[in-house]
Amino acid sequence: MPRARPRPEPDAPAALPAPGTGVPAEAGEAGELGRILRDVLGLAAHFERRLGGVLEVNPTDMKAMEHLIQEGSLSPTELASRLGVSTAAATLVVDRLVEVGHVDRRPHPHDRRRVVVVPRPASVGRAMAELMPMIGGVARAADSLTAAERAAVTRFLGEVREVYREAAAGPAGPAASASAVEPPAAR
């Protein structure tokens, strides 16, 4: 029986986490930035789950609502593209959103063979009532910064966004699905 070749070890991380911290011991102030960023990302995910609960939708339907609230109306095909799902799956999302009263299907304004999905004003209002305190708080925090501080934060977050974009687009492992979702475009 042939001997199996040993698998090469993956590259070791540059530094191992300090015990109990989850961050490299030499991270210092960068480690504090990382902890705060992880906290913000975790809180954002928690807020999205809570908002989904308020609107009584699952996470995929919540993402669809986000796109529709931001853009006003989309065709089912455009919505499928934004969500990274098949058009059949997007149709199911739209069916659920219609059923719970969050969206309407309407004739496309220029092509009567097609439809667009439009969020209902009452649903947009419910979502915005939850979002506005957070949006206002972030705006107040940004307004409290000097122009130089805002520039530094903007540069830092832009670089972090690129790190995430590269990681999201990086090589997939064997368990990754063939239908990977495209990362969102920069706004």
Secondary structure, 3 states (H helix, E strand, C coil): CCCCCCCCCCCCCCCCECCCCCCEHHHHHHHHHHHHHHHHHHHHHHHHHHHHHHHCCCHHHHHHHHHHHHHCCECHHHHHHHHCCCHHHHHHHHHHHHHCCCEEEEECCCCCCCEEEEECHHHHHHHHHHHHHHHHHHHHHHHCCCHHHHHHHHHHHHHHHHHHHHHHHCCCCCCCCCCCCCCCCCC
